[in-house]
Each structure stands twice: as C-alpha cells, then as structure tokens.
Amino acid sequence: MEQQQNGTPPVPVESGGKRFMRLWGPLLIKWGIAFATMMAGAMVCSFLYMSAHYDAAMEAMENQEQMMNLYNAILEEFMKWLTAIEGIAAFITIPVMLILFHKDRVKERVSGILPNKKAPIWKYGAVLLMSVAMCWGLNNLIAISGVSAISGSYEKTMEILYTPPLLIQIICLGILVPVCEELVFRGLMFKRLRARAGYMQSAIYSSVVFAILHVNLVQLIYSFVLGLMLAYIYEKYGSIKAPVAAHVVMNIFSVLATKYELLDWLAADIMRIGVVTVVCAAVAATMFVFIQRIEERPDYPNKPGENGNLAAV
C-alpha cells in the first residue's frame, strides 16, 4: 500500500518543532476547544443550579460540609449534560479540522503528490458491513472475556455517556464525535504520518494515540483495534468519507444496542453470543478480503514515449 512512488516529489524537510506541531497541533486544538467547552458548560450548569436552589446555595457558602454537598450536586448535574457538551465541542472542532484537512490536500497537489484512488460509492457497502461486524464482534469478545467487569471506570463512563435522551446520544455520540475524531486521527494525524512513513508505522502510531486517549482498559483495547481498521479503510478507499462512515455506523450501532440491551440479551446465553460472534468474524473477514482487492495506488502519468497521454488524477 504505497502512497508515494518513484517520480513523486520528496516531502520537504521540517524542523523538529514544526514537525511536532504539524503532527500534534490538530490534537492540541481539539483538546483546547474541548477544555474551553467543558469550562463553559460547567459555568452554565453551576449558574443554573445555583439559580434554581438560591437559598440553599447561599447557606452552603457558610458551611464547609454543605459546600461540599453543593459541589457534588452541581457535578452530578454537569455529568448529565456531559454527552451534549462533548457533542458541542465536536461541532465547534469539526470546521477547524476541515480547514486544516483542506490545506493539507492543497499542499499535496502543489507538491505534486498524487493521492490514492478514490473507491466508487458502491463499494462502501463493504465498509458498513465490516464496521458493524467488527463493532458487534469485539463487544461480544469483551463481554465473554469479562474485561469490562474488572474496569470500574468503563462501567461509569458508559453510564454517564448513555444517560441523555436517545436523540442526543445519536447526534452527539453517533455523528458529531466520530466525525471529529476521524478528521483528527485519520484525516490529519495518520495522513501526515503517512506522508513520511510506511502504512503500518503510521497506522499503529495514530491508533495507539487514539486508544490511549480513551483512558479505560476496555475502550483502549477496542479503540486500538478499530483504529487500525479505520486507517486501513482510509488507505484503501482514498477518502476520509470511508472511515467517517464506518465510525458513525459503529457508534450509532453501539448507542442503539445499549439502548435496547442487545448485549445483555446475547450474554444471557453463551451459545447465542458465541454463534453471533463467529458470524460477525466471518462477515468481517469476507468484507476485509473484498476491501483488500481494491486498487488504491494512484494513476501516475505515462512516461514520455509510451502513449503521449496523461492519466486522469
């Protein structure tokens, strides 16, 4: 899966600081926007709660124990809105990442770097099927292994994220957050690494960073495996739309499966969850073979004396 071949202009050499900012800048911007949004959300939650409980809030100012109770009450209220706040942060971040992403593609064209071929839209069905199969199968394996049971932070995180109404979950967790993450981790971090290194090194590096940021053990394992899959999809399909579509489908599936307790239903019968996991593995493997056959290498112009025509880019 070589993105650059003979005849492609070399990537300009950059200083260490510029190289660091080029790689980590998008993530730092994402963190900055998320932090500012969280602070704004905390202030709004505090203001609304204290306005609704003004007398109790004033009394708490004079008593340390009551002050701590007030703090915990505000924090509990804030957690109820955490999913929506994350969605708002993603909504603000997406246009910023799109600007950076567009600038990168312009620089590639100016430098003469030919992008990978873009797969036709009819081949996106394989992406969607593999994404659902991978998501479902991995969740089943995690449930069977019992890893989720020993990760208290995972259970707490899931409880917080899936508390809001279903529509908010779908919009924030199912659409805005995955679009934002794909632009940052695949569209910018992976793609910028790919300009200077091989596919496997770039995929592993970006997937490790993607996984570590999910903090708890269950999400770390899950995110690393899916990060590798999303990088592979981007490489083969030649468009950020492919991993975005995959990530959105996986997150919406997770939201709906949690809402309707699909995993609990499967886990109630070891034979049932085993059969579904095997089917998911078979579907994912079949779709992987299909995707593997997609020719992603760019069409390079014919050399002088061959046909005299230039291949379309």
N, C-alpha and C positions, 0 to 999 in steps of 0.2 A: 504493500500500500504506500507507494512513494508518491508524495505530492509534488516533489520537485525533481526534475531530471536534467540530463545534460542540455545545455543551452539556456537554462534558466539563470537570470542574473543572480549573483550571490547576495545574501542578506547583509546590509551594511553593519559594520562593527559598531557597537554602542558601549559607552562607559558603564561601569558596574552599577552606579546609582541610577542611571537612565534605564538600564536593563531591569533593575529591581522594580522601579516604578511602573515600567511597561507591563511587567508580569503581575505585580501585586496591586497596582493602582486601582483597577476596577473593584477588587475585593475591598480595599480600604474605603473607596467611595461608598460601596454598598453598606459597609459597617457604619460609616459616618451617618448616612441617611437613616439607617435602622436605629442608631442610638438617638439621633435627634427626634425621630418619630416616637420612640419609646418615652423619651423625656416629656415630649408634648402630651402624649397620651396619659402619662402618669399625672401631670399637672391638671389636665382636664378632669380625670377621674377623681382626683383629690378635691378639686373645686366643687364638682357636682355633688360628691358625697357629703362634704362639709356643709354645703348649702342646704342639703336635704336634712342634715342632722346638726343644725347650727348650735343648738343649746348644748347637746352632748359634746360637740367638738370644743366649745368654749370651756366646759367643765374639765375636759381632758387635758387642757393646757396647764392646769394647776396640779395635776396628779400624774406621777410618772407611770404608774400601773395602767391608769386609764388612757394615757397617751400611747402606751404600747398596744392596748386593745384597739384604739382608734387606728393606729398604723396597720395592724393586722386586718382590720375591717376594710380599709382602703385598698390594701394589697389584694385581698380576696376579690374585691370588686374589679380591680385592674385586671386580674387574671381572666375574668370572664370576657374581657374585651381584647385579650392578647392576640387571638386569631385575626380579628378585624384590624388591629394595629399592624400586625405583620403584613396583612394584605395592603394596607395603605402605604407602608414603607416600600413594598414591592412595586406598587403602582407608581410611586414617585421615582423609583430607581430605574424602571424599565426604559423610559425615554432617554435617560442619561446613557445607559448601556447601549441603546440603539445608535446613538450618535457616535460613540466610540467604535462600535462594530462597523458602522458605515465608513468611518475614517480609515479603519484597517483595510477594508476591501478596496477603497480608493488607492491607498498606498501600494497595495499589491498590484493593482492594474498599472499604476505609474511605474513601478519597479519591473514590470514585465513578468511577474509571477502568475502563472496560469492556475486557476482554481480547479479542483476536482470537478468531474462531470456532475451535473445535477440529474438524479434519477427521475424518471417520469412519475407523475402523480399516482398512476395505477399501482405502482409498486409500494406505495405507502401502507397498503393493507397488511403487508408482512410485518411492518414496524408495529402497527397497532396490536396485531395478534401476539407477536413475540413479547411486547411490553406487558400485556395483561397476563400472559402465561408466566413470565418471569416474576412479576409482582405477586401473583397468587401463589405460585410455587415456592418462592422464597419465604413468604409469610407462613406458609404451611410448614416448611422445614424449621423455621424459627420456633413455631408453636410446638412441633414434635420434639425438638431438642431441649425445650424448657429454658432456653436462654432468657426469654422475656420475663420468666417468673423470678429470676435472680437479679433482674435490673429494676430496682425500685424507681429510678429516675425515668426510665422508659414508660412505666405504667403511669406515673404522674404527668409526664409530658403529654401522653396520648389523652389522658383525661382532660387536661387543660385545652388542648387543641380542638377536641371534638365536643366541647361543651356548647358552643354557639348554635343557632339555628342552622339547618341543613343548607339553605341557600347561601349563607355567609361562608360556610365551610367550602362549598363548591367554588364560589367566586374567588375566595382568598387562597385556600389550600389547593384547590383543584386547578386554578387557572393562573392567578397573578404570581404566586410564589414560584411555581415551576418555570414559568416564562422568564422570570427574573433570574433564577438560578441557572438556567440554560444559557442565557446571554453572558452571564459572568463566568461560569466554569467551563462551558464548551465553546461558546462563541468568541470569548476573549482569551481566557487563560489557556485552554487546550490549543486553540488555534495559534496563539502567539508562541507557545512552546513548539508547536508543530513546524513553525517556520524555521526553527533552528535545530530540531532534533527529530529522531525517528518516531514513528507512530506509537510503539509500545511504551517508550520512555515518557512521552507526552501524556498518554492516556493514564498511565499509572500515577504520575505526579499529580495531575489535575484531580484524579479520583481519590487519592489519599487526602488531599486538601479538602475536597468536597465531603469526604467521610468524617474527618476529624471535626469539622465544624458542626456536625450533628450530635456531638458530645457523648450521648449514652452508647453502651456497647451494642445494643440491638440495631439502632439506627446507623451506627458506624459500619457494621458488617454489611447491612442492607445497602447503604449508600455507596460503599466502595464497589460492590459487585455491579450495581446498577449504573454507577458512574463509568465503569469500563464499557458496559453495554452501550450507553449513550454516546460515548466518544467514538465507538466503533460505528454506530449508526451515522453519526455526523460525517465520519471519514468516507463511508461507502455511498451515502446519499448526496454528499456535496452541498448540503443546505442546512442551515440552522433550524429550518422548519421541521426536519425529521426528528431530532432529539427533543424539540419543544413539544411536538405532537405526542411522542412517546411518553414524556414526563407528565404531561397534562392527563393523558389517558390513565396512567398508573395512579396518579394522585386522586383523580375522580373515582376510580375503581376502589381505592383504599377508603375514601370517605363513605361511599355507598355501602361497601362491605362492612365497615364498622357500624354504620347507622342501622343496618338490617341484621347485624350479628352473624354474618356469614361464617366467620372463623370459629365462633363458638359452636355453631351448628356442625361444622366439619369435625372439630375437635371432640365432639361427643361420641364419635365412632371412629376408632383407629383405622378400620378397614376403609371407611369412606374417605378420610383425609389422605390415606395412603394412595388410593386409586386416583383421586383428583390430582395429587402431587405428581404421580407418574404421567398422567395425561398432560399436565402442564409442561413437564420436562420434554415430552415427545413433541408437543406443539412448538415450544421454544426452539428445540433442536432443528425441527423441519424448517421453520422460518429463518433460522440462522443460516442454514445451507442455502436457502433461496437468496438471502441478502448477500452472502459470501460470493455469489456468482455475478453480482452487479459489478460492472466495469467502472471503477471510479477514476482511473487515470485520465488526465486532461489530454485533449487532442492537440498535439503540437504541430505548428506549421510545417509543411513539407520542406525538405531541404532543396536548395537550388538544383535544378536539373532533373527533379523527379517528375512532377506534373505541372509545376508552374502555378498551382492553385494553393490557396491558404485554407486550412481547415477552420471551420467556424469555432469560435470560443464562446 
